[in-house]
């Protein structure tokens, strides 16, 4: 190349065949053109065919693809730093060697950066082969976003376009002692120091691939390595961002993801000493960075697990994980308009955690309520022409359960309720008084309340869903009752003058539906047709 390229693409490579081929093809085929592009690939001591594949591309695309071979360093940081030493583009872009770009990715990002004077440009990224990629950042194109007032903290990979002048001015490099997350300190500092950060959402720029053998480095690091790396990332960020709301906004990501993932189900597989070490490390980070405001912003499950670790309550943490794995989410204790998740340690003086740790603070919990709601029994109760549905349902709430009722509701649940299995009703939705008689009692295992309802069934043509309603932390939730294979009452005829039929069935989503209809229905126009037939018959007889 006779002039500096617009963009240098850095590719750190270690044993990524056959994915590497698609990665490189996506780069040399970029619409920006090879004359404006430089690919700097550093082979970090690969033992598969990656090294030969890199050389093949370098030979085929001289002047565009540059390849460096080095001994294995143990992570992507060292090869990325080596590539930065020889990159010459106005911008630098990083790509995982098992991922690939959309054809117009670089042209679009470079053009947007030039148009808006952006130091960092983030193009929409999606996952393939089951790889999760956070999507909340990609709602619209935005030439100027904030690190602290957007979803950017949940998108801290280095797979972005950086102005190389910014990188060199501040000496930004990747810490080579971090096997996991070494791109975060680089990305965080670049975003803190950037004059302008832009996001592009109108095109799929980046395809993140989860390898079939899940051998991406993020998926194979152990608990203690991840803990050490997260501590280093947070220390680096704390030196750049003073304590306060901005730091809390950034560190919400680390308490929600990196640290909370250390106390998931696989924590139970650790030996006792490692469990203790993980909790001690979590406690140190929580003591340093978990402010009351940041703590309250976490969902209750993550908050309780992290705070149990912080308190050194390892046994209670193990019990919380075990019980949730075996029985699902714990019940909610309802009290004075507030709701508390009854995880181990709740109001346990020996643990010493405040109620606030266990309280629902602004979060919606339809899925947790649906998980704990089930049909116990159902039958008909008929007295002359009157018919009642007598039903018992179990719901995972305790304490002030006076709001717990059951109703026959018209209309289908919105599709947004399909995944969680329930929904929080809009605050302005008015609910009339429920029909029927209700009684409530705590179950023998102490983990739920059963509501027994005697609900009148009306003699009208209808198809109604059976739903539980309960007020939790200031919101009313609507929970369809699942049958879960429980026996349902047989269809029944009732009323004498105009007989009706009623049936209880499971719909395709496993929810209980009550259907009523006249036993015999006269279709519209049937009377007119009958009179016409009788008239014709009469004429035939008189002939």
Legacy VTK file of the C-alpha trace (Angstrom):
# vtk DataFile Version 3.0
C-alpha trace
ASCII
DATASET POLYDATA
POINTS 543 float
0.000 0.000 0.000
1.322 3.457 -0.871
-0.895 5.306 1.631
-2.028 4.418 5.137
-5.177 2.272 5.142
-8.388 3.554 6.655
-8.659 0.604 9.033
-6.388 -2.075 10.469
-8.181 -5.233 11.544
-6.428 -7.093 14.354
-6.903 -10.864 14.496
-5.403 -12.800 17.414
-5.305 -16.453 16.370
-4.940 -19.666 18.330
-6.274 -22.995 17.023
-9.451 -21.699 15.408
-9.682 -23.822 12.262
-11.976 -24.278 10.435
-13.652 -21.072 11.695
-10.588 -19.001 10.803
-11.179 -19.438 7.072
-14.621 -17.848 7.202
-13.245 -15.057 9.383
-10.498 -14.186 6.908
-12.776 -14.483 3.889
-15.181 -12.023 5.524
-12.306 -9.554 5.931
-10.734 -9.656 2.468
-14.230 -9.506 0.965
-15.198 -6.286 2.747
-16.948 -3.700 0.587
-14.528 -1.022 1.819
-11.993 -2.529 -0.585
-8.594 -4.066 0.089
-6.787 -0.836 -0.807
-8.347 0.793 2.296
-7.867 -2.236 4.519
-5.059 -3.842 6.464
-5.417 -7.203 8.230
-2.844 -7.867 10.944
-3.091 -11.479 12.111
-0.895 -12.791 14.926
-0.628 -16.553 15.290
-0.165 -17.241 18.998
1.555 -20.601 18.634
-1.302 -22.537 17.049
-0.929 -26.312 16.876
-3.659 -26.938 14.306
-3.817 -25.742 10.680
-4.376 -22.085 11.639
-0.741 -21.105 10.999
-0.747 -22.541 7.486
-4.115 -20.946 6.715
-2.802 -17.526 7.729
0.230 -17.939 5.480
-2.012 -18.966 2.608
-4.051 -15.778 2.915
-0.919 -13.631 3.300
0.457 -15.118 0.076
-2.813 -14.667 -1.758
-3.409 -11.076 -0.553
0.042 -9.490 -0.253
-0.022 -5.957 1.087
-3.415 -6.554 2.704
-2.898 -9.529 5.021
0.115 -9.384 7.329
0.947 -12.401 9.472
3.145 -12.670 12.557
3.969 -15.983 14.209
4.922 -16.155 17.891
5.126 -18.630 20.755
1.931 -19.227 22.666
1.247 -16.554 25.287
-1.824 -18.087 26.902
-4.426 -15.552 25.774
-5.449 -12.965 23.168
-3.843 -9.964 24.911
-0.206 -10.456 23.810
-0.967 -11.126 20.118
-3.353 -8.156 20.060
-0.661 -5.907 21.517
1.856 -7.189 19.004
-0.540 -6.347 16.175
-1.071 -2.825 17.513
2.674 -2.234 17.253
2.573 -2.566 13.467
-0.970 -1.379 12.674
-0.997 1.689 10.429
-4.701 2.381 9.817
-6.529 5.529 10.897
-8.832 3.197 12.796
-8.248 -0.177 14.373
-10.830 -2.937 14.647
-10.613 -6.188 16.609
-12.254 -9.461 15.611
-12.193 -12.906 17.176
-10.586 -15.401 14.817
-13.618 -17.693 15.030
-16.081 -14.881 14.210
-16.877 -13.058 10.966
-18.167 -9.709 9.676
-21.041 -8.619 7.488
-19.803 -7.579 4.041
-20.395 -3.836 4.533
-19.321 -3.683 8.185
-16.049 -1.767 7.945
-17.214 0.632 5.231
-20.271 1.594 7.263
-18.379 2.043 10.551
-15.494 4.039 9.070
-17.942 6.258 7.205
-19.978 6.880 10.363
-16.868 7.651 12.412
-15.682 10.133 9.803
-19.103 11.748 9.549
-19.578 12.204 13.303
-16.019 12.497 14.573
-16.423 9.337 16.642
-13.517 7.852 18.567
-15.375 4.569 19.126
-18.029 2.997 16.892
-19.989 -0.092 17.927
-21.774 -2.055 15.215
-24.631 -4.401 15.947
-23.387 -7.832 16.957
-25.339 -11.103 16.989
-24.550 -14.578 18.243
-24.539 -17.765 16.176
-24.603 -21.441 17.123
-26.297 -20.584 20.410
-23.867 -17.880 21.541
-25.522 -15.202 23.668
-24.948 -11.550 22.748
-26.589 -8.751 24.742
-28.882 -6.764 22.421
-30.238 -3.813 24.440
-27.644 -1.407 23.069
-28.811 -1.937 19.493
-32.202 -0.226 19.473
-31.293 2.565 17.035
-28.384 4.376 15.406
-26.974 6.945 17.817
-23.933 9.126 17.056
-23.266 10.018 20.693
-23.955 7.642 23.572
-22.674 7.592 27.143
-20.801 4.747 28.751
-22.721 5.379 31.957
-26.239 6.108 30.685
-26.699 3.312 28.157
-26.385 -0.452 27.922
-22.757 -0.127 26.819
-21.373 -1.577 30.094
-22.983 -4.874 29.033
-21.146 -4.726 25.677
-17.497 -4.333 26.696
-15.820 -6.682 24.227
-13.166 -5.014 22.076
-15.057 -5.896 18.890
-15.432 -2.227 18.022
-13.883 0.399 15.775
-11.376 2.597 17.655
-9.647 5.724 16.366
-5.985 4.705 16.447
-4.935 8.223 17.423
-6.891 7.744 20.663
-5.281 4.348 21.251
-1.753 5.651 20.802
-2.279 8.966 22.606
-3.241 7.156 25.796
-1.026 4.119 25.273
-3.966 1.745 25.384
-2.898 -1.886 25.473
-4.295 -5.187 26.724
-3.127 -6.504 30.119
-1.257 -9.704 29.298
-1.671 -11.240 32.745
-5.447 -11.687 32.335
-6.436 -14.942 30.616
-10.103 -13.863 30.661
-11.584 -10.426 30.005
-8.341 -8.768 28.916
-10.299 -6.690 26.403
-12.387 -4.988 29.095
-9.712 -2.644 30.536
-8.859 -1.557 26.972
-12.499 -0.965 26.020
-13.439 0.756 29.282
-10.517 3.163 29.128
-11.091 3.912 25.455
-14.741 4.708 26.172
-13.892 6.840 29.214
-11.372 8.868 27.203
-13.330 9.024 23.927
-14.739 12.350 22.803
-17.667 10.573 21.186
-18.979 6.998 21.179
-21.392 5.953 18.434
-23.580 2.903 17.935
-24.945 1.510 14.661
-27.944 -0.811 14.806
-29.321 -0.855 11.264
-27.071 -3.623 9.948
-25.570 -6.855 11.283
-21.900 -5.958 11.500
-20.503 -8.826 13.564
-21.351 -12.513 13.913
-20.040 -14.015 17.161
-19.620 -17.775 16.856
-19.822 -20.256 19.684
-17.642 -23.157 18.635
-19.203 -26.567 18.463
-16.857 -27.808 21.195
-17.396 -24.646 23.327
-13.624 -24.163 23.400
-13.785 -20.345 23.310
-11.528 -19.242 26.179
-14.400 -17.542 28.038
-16.204 -20.860 28.361
-13.359 -22.849 29.903
-11.829 -20.601 32.600
-12.277 -21.751 36.191
-13.882 -19.862 39.076
-10.723 -18.540 40.687
-9.234 -17.366 37.375
-12.435 -15.525 36.523
-12.546 -13.992 39.992
-8.953 -12.763 39.768
-9.495 -11.299 36.314
-12.714 -9.541 37.322
-11.000 -8.031 40.362
-8.242 -6.664 38.128
-10.754 -5.256 35.639
-12.696 -3.498 38.383
-9.523 -2.085 39.951
-8.460 -0.659 36.585
-11.898 0.852 36.002
-12.067 2.306 39.518
-8.865 4.244 38.829
-10.564 5.833 35.806
-14.076 6.429 37.169
-14.551 8.050 40.603
-16.942 6.480 43.102
-20.518 7.556 42.487
-23.442 6.887 40.141
-21.232 6.546 37.033
-19.065 3.873 38.621
-22.186 2.104 39.918
-23.636 2.101 36.391
-20.445 0.521 35.058
-20.011 -2.004 37.859
-23.627 -3.161 37.678
-22.422 -5.206 34.725
-19.726 -6.965 36.768
-21.977 -7.758 39.727
-24.739 -8.919 37.364
-22.528 -11.015 35.088
-18.963 -11.866 36.030
-19.430 -12.030 39.806
-22.959 -13.447 39.894
-21.856 -16.233 37.542
-19.367 -17.380 40.184
-22.254 -18.343 42.487
-24.471 -20.209 40.048
-25.274 -23.920 40.096
-21.700 -24.957 39.226
-20.555 -23.415 42.524
-21.939 -26.593 44.122
-19.363 -28.693 42.257
-16.460 -26.850 43.904
-14.633 -28.297 46.892
-15.092 -26.662 50.283
-11.812 -24.741 50.201
-12.495 -23.299 46.750
-16.023 -22.300 47.754
-14.575 -20.424 50.710
-11.948 -18.738 48.537
-14.517 -17.641 45.971
-16.735 -16.159 48.692
-13.820 -14.332 50.272
-12.896 -12.821 46.908
-16.495 -11.803 46.266
-16.703 -10.281 49.746
-13.637 -8.133 49.124
-15.093 -6.763 45.888
-18.529 -6.217 47.427
-17.008 -4.411 50.411
-15.091 -2.151 48.031
-17.628 -1.469 45.292
-21.164 -2.665 46.172
-22.869 0.543 47.270
-26.417 0.465 48.640
-27.737 1.921 45.396
-25.917 -0.623 43.265
-27.023 -3.446 45.560
-30.676 -2.388 45.266
-30.436 -2.234 41.461
-29.604 -5.953 41.246
-32.360 -8.521 40.861
-33.142 -10.271 44.117
-31.647 -13.652 43.174
-28.235 -12.258 42.282
-28.343 -9.784 45.165
-29.007 -12.467 47.768
-26.306 -14.801 46.447
-23.654 -12.074 46.352
-24.620 -10.757 49.789
-24.545 -14.239 51.322
-21.035 -14.611 49.956
-20.132 -11.166 51.276
-21.413 -12.152 54.716
-19.357 -15.342 54.675
-22.552 -17.402 54.865
-21.233 -20.174 52.632
-23.561 -22.854 54.039
-26.622 -20.664 53.443
-25.412 -19.909 49.909
-25.037 -23.621 49.191
-28.512 -24.239 50.582
-29.981 -21.416 48.489
-28.498 -22.895 45.315
-29.490 -26.462 46.199
-33.071 -25.628 47.163
-33.657 -23.499 44.073
-32.282 -26.249 41.845
-34.545 -28.838 43.481
-37.714 -26.859 44.184
-37.557 -23.744 42.026
-37.635 -20.156 43.232
-38.433 -19.681 46.930
-41.802 -18.236 48.001
-42.335 -14.536 48.542
-43.209 -13.279 52.005
-45.777 -10.478 51.608
-45.846 -7.874 54.348
-47.219 -4.308 54.460
-47.157 -3.937 50.684
-43.585 -5.225 50.413
-42.345 -8.605 49.192
-39.300 -10.600 50.280
-37.802 -13.660 48.594
-37.476 -16.288 51.309
-33.975 -17.482 50.547
-31.895 -19.022 53.358
-30.655 -16.346 55.736
-33.828 -14.250 55.591
-34.302 -12.728 59.062
-31.631 -15.034 60.426
-29.752 -13.208 63.145
-26.709 -15.425 62.710
-26.367 -14.291 59.079
-27.155 -10.676 59.843
-28.311 -9.487 56.430
-30.913 -6.687 56.347
-34.385 -7.322 54.949
-33.538 -5.050 52.028
-31.224 -7.710 50.603
-34.199 -10.063 50.197
-36.742 -7.455 49.073
-38.178 -7.063 45.592
-37.070 -3.587 44.566
-38.772 -2.466 41.382
-38.320 -5.713 39.473
-41.089 -7.699 37.828
-41.302 -11.364 38.821
-43.964 -13.013 36.618
-41.773 -16.010 35.854
-41.035 -16.742 39.509
-44.726 -16.539 40.423
-45.727 -18.739 37.482
-43.131 -21.302 38.498
-44.703 -21.595 41.947
-48.350 -21.698 40.812
-50.095 -24.976 40.054
-53.460 -26.668 40.099
-54.154 -28.889 43.095
-57.728 -30.032 42.403
-60.866 -29.054 40.519
-64.491 -30.280 40.571
-68.037 -29.154 39.807
-70.588 -28.365 42.512
-74.169 -28.279 41.240
-77.287 -27.211 43.108
-80.340 -27.295 40.868
-79.781 -24.867 38.017
-76.748 -23.336 39.721
-73.247 -24.605 38.963
-69.975 -23.771 40.653
-66.361 -24.570 39.887
-64.611 -25.592 43.079
-60.887 -25.278 42.629
-57.756 -25.391 44.743
-54.543 -23.795 43.446
-51.134 -23.425 45.039
-49.054 -20.243 44.710
-45.613 -19.431 46.101
-46.587 -16.559 48.384
-46.869 -16.377 52.173
-47.773 -13.738 54.735
-50.361 -11.117 53.742
-52.156 -13.195 51.103
-55.589 -11.540 51.277
-55.235 -10.406 47.649
-54.841 -13.993 46.416
-57.898 -14.847 44.309
-58.935 -16.936 41.314
-61.050 -15.666 38.414
-62.519 -16.897 35.154
-61.096 -14.387 32.661
-62.095 -13.542 29.098
-59.603 -13.305 26.277
-56.218 -14.846 25.683
-53.125 -13.848 27.609
-50.776 -11.607 25.578
-47.942 -13.390 23.799
-45.447 -11.517 25.980
-46.673 -13.685 28.871
-45.851 -16.961 27.116
-42.198 -17.177 28.150
-42.541 -16.138 31.821
-45.908 -17.876 32.129
-47.591 -14.859 33.744
-47.685 -11.078 33.540
-47.697 -7.963 35.665
-50.889 -6.045 34.966
-50.675 -2.379 33.890
-50.907 -0.045 36.873
-54.029 1.631 35.462
-55.935 -1.599 34.813
-58.973 -1.737 37.070
-60.063 -5.054 38.551
-63.621 -5.523 39.726
-64.451 -7.531 42.820
-63.879 -11.257 42.287
-66.916 -13.527 42.106
-67.205 -16.440 44.466
-65.994 -17.559 47.858
-62.325 -17.900 48.810
-60.314 -19.416 51.618
-56.540 -19.591 52.003
-54.112 -21.664 54.021
-50.384 -22.330 54.149
-49.254 -25.633 52.656
-47.776 -28.347 54.873
-44.267 -27.732 53.523
-44.519 -24.033 54.401
-43.439 -22.957 50.899
-46.753 -21.774 49.455
-50.363 -20.795 50.069
-53.319 -22.690 48.660
-56.394 -20.755 47.677
-59.706 -22.637 47.565
-62.259 -20.951 45.344
-65.961 -21.632 44.710
-66.723 -19.690 41.544
-70.164 -19.460 39.873
-70.338 -20.693 36.286
-72.666 -18.602 34.136
-75.084 -20.061 31.574
-73.628 -18.222 28.584
-71.598 -19.257 25.597
-68.009 -18.569 26.612
-64.451 -19.808 26.768
-62.712 -18.523 29.894
-59.208 -18.966 31.241
-58.717 -19.818 34.882
-56.200 -17.399 36.399
-54.732 -16.613 39.784
-54.339 -12.970 40.818
-52.111 -11.701 43.599
-50.638 -8.353 44.669
-46.854 -8.446 45.097
-44.800 -5.360 46.026
-47.375 -2.907 44.734
-48.157 -4.725 41.473
-50.951 -7.119 40.546
-49.924 -10.290 38.729
-52.091 -12.480 36.501
-51.054 -16.130 36.428
-52.753 -18.703 34.195
-53.350 -21.957 36.056
-51.452 -24.855 34.473
-52.997 -28.288 34.667
-49.636 -30.134 34.910
-51.347 -33.465 34.233
-53.803 -33.133 37.123
-57.179 -34.878 36.592
-59.921 -32.516 35.449
-63.673 -32.845 36.109
-65.707 -34.498 33.387
-67.913 -32.437 31.119
-71.343 -31.833 32.613
-74.864 -30.878 31.560
-76.802 -28.505 33.761
-80.066 -26.489 33.735
-83.441 -27.916 32.708
-85.326 -25.329 30.621
-82.375 -24.404 28.440
-79.691 -27.029 29.086
-76.007 -26.081 28.933
-72.810 -28.060 28.737
-69.641 -27.164 30.648
-66.171 -28.673 30.227
-62.726 -28.168 31.727
-59.832 -28.667 29.315
-56.157 -28.028 28.881
-55.322 -25.670 26.021
-52.208 -26.110 23.807
-50.163 -24.053 26.294
-51.060 -26.359 29.179
-53.455 -23.871 30.805
-56.874 -24.639 32.263
-59.827 -23.367 30.214
-63.529 -23.553 31.097
-65.932 -23.738 28.129
-69.704 -23.283 28.387
-72.317 -23.469 25.601
-75.982 -24.384 25.098
-76.414 -28.094 24.687
-78.351 -27.477 21.476
-77.748 -24.410 19.395
-80.171 -23.224 16.690
-78.036 -21.788 13.946
-79.039 -18.416 12.453
-81.645 -18.873 9.684
-82.566 -22.388 10.796
-86.137 -21.353 11.716
-86.709 -19.735 8.354
-85.424 -22.847 6.566
-87.689 -25.067 8.669
-90.780 -22.989 7.862
-89.891 -23.145 4.162
-89.541 -26.950 4.298
-92.913 -27.313 6.100
-94.603 -25.067 3.531
-93.271 -27.155 0.649
-94.377 -30.349 2.372
-97.886 -28.969 2.896
-98.208 -28.078 -0.773
-97.191 -31.614 -1.814
-99.792 -33.184 0.487
-102.668 -31.061 -0.881
-101.960 -31.870 -4.528
LINES 1 544
543 0 1 2 3 4 5 6 7 8 9 10 11 12 13 14 15 16 17 18 19 20 21 22 23 24 25 26 27 28 29 30 31 32 33 34 35 36 37 38 39 40 41 42 43 44 45 46 47 48 49 50 51 52 53 54 55 56 57 58 59 60 61 62 63 64 65 66 67 68 69 70 71 72 73 74 75 76 77 78 79 80 81 82 83 84 85 86 87 88 89 90 91 92 93 94 95 96 97 98 99 100 101 102 103 104 105 106 107 108 109 110 111 112 113 114 115 116 117 118 119 120 121 122 123 124 125 126 127 128 129 130 131 132 133 134 135 136 137 138 139 140 141 142 143 144 145 146 147 148 149 150 151 152 153 154 155 156 157 158 159 160 161 162 163 164 165 166 167 168 169 170 171 172 173 174 175 176 177 178 179 180 181 182 183 184 185 186 187 188 189 190 191 192 193 194 195 196 197 198 199 200 201 202 203 204 205 206 207 208 209 210 211 212 213 214 215 216 217 218 219 220 221 222 223 224 225 226 227 228 229 230 231 232 233 234 235 236 237 238 239 240 241 242 243 244 245 246 247 248 249 250 251 252 253 254 255 256 257 258 259 260 261 262 263 264 265 266 267 268 269 270 271 272 273 274 275 276 277 278 279 280 281 282 283 284 285 286 287 288 289 290 291 292 293 294 295 296 297 298 299 300 301 302 303 304 305 306 307 308 309 310 311 312 313 314 315 316 317 318 319 320 321 322 323 324 325 326 327 328 329 330 331 332 333 334 335 336 337 338 339 340 341 342 343 344 345 346 347 348 349 350 351 352 353 354 355 356 357 358 359 360 361 362 363 364 365 366 367 368 369 370 371 372 373 374 375 376 377 378 379 380 381 382 383 384 385 386 387 388 389 390 391 392 393 394 395 396 397 398 399 400 401 402 403 404 405 406 407 408 409 410 411 412 413 414 415 416 417 418 419 420 421 422 423 424 425 426 427 428 429 430 431 432 433 434 435 436 437 438 439 440 441 442 443 444 445 446 447 448 449 450 451 452 453 454 455 456 457 458 459 460 461 462 463 464 465 466 467 468 469 470 471 472 473 474 475 476 477 478 479 480 481 482 483 484 485 486 487 488 489 490 491 492 493 494 495 496 497 498 499 500 501 502 503 504 505 506 507 508 509 510 511 512 513 514 515 516 517 518 519 520 521 522 523 524 525 526 527 528 529 530 531 532 533 534 535 536 537 538 539 540 541 542
